[in-house]
């Protein structure tokens, strides 16, 4: 074999090796970029409790009890948190359905239970199960996760404190406020 030919083969081997290494490190980059931003974030242990009437109580948060959050919640701030909801929901008593159903009296109201609104199958699948603070707290964190397939296209409100304020506001939309759970 001439040294020229040897060089050609060696070059090809080298190029292949470089390509393999290149792909490997490229894979490394892709893999790394898919890692969650906060690894080891373990606060959200979802527990589904069962109530006496056999319906699930929603997702319990292990960080701080919802009762505590609600005791410290501010309905005025909640009204601000509720601004984006108003694009789709009317909050007034006897008010109309918009893109979403009217939300007067939503705490304690039956799920998918507002007259004249065409709910998605996903939402209607637990029709009649009453909304309580726990369930609303879990639903509003990430609607598409709590009710997969819901047609409420809203990403959710990530911060527990904001959702507690929001619930404190929603609680005021009633003739008789449903008491908060114990802290
Ligand atoms: C882009 C429009 C849109 C926005 C914004 C939106 N919703 Fe909804 N919402 C809907 C629709 C549509 C439904 C009905 C969902 C279904 O049938 O799957 C719904 C359903 C609900 C329900 C269940 C009602 C029932 O009768 O069972 C609650 C509670 C609710 N929304 C609260 C909120 C709150 C609180 C906000 C703001 C934080 C909000 N939504 C923002 C469109 C929206």
Boltz pocket constraint, residues with backbone or C-beta under 6 A from the ligand:
constraints:
  - pocket:
      binder: B
      contacts: [[A, 81], [A, 82], [A, 84], [A, 85], [A, 86], [A, 87], [A, 88], [A, 89], [A, 99], [A, 100], [A, 101], [A, 102], [A, 103], [A, 106], [A, 110], [A, 111], [A, 112], [A, 113], [A, 114], [A, 118], [A, 119], [A, 120], [A, 121], [A, 122], [A, 123], [A, 124], [A, 136], [A, 140], [A, 149], [A, 150], [A, 151], [A, 152], [A, 153], [A, 154], [A, 157]]
      max_distance: 6.0
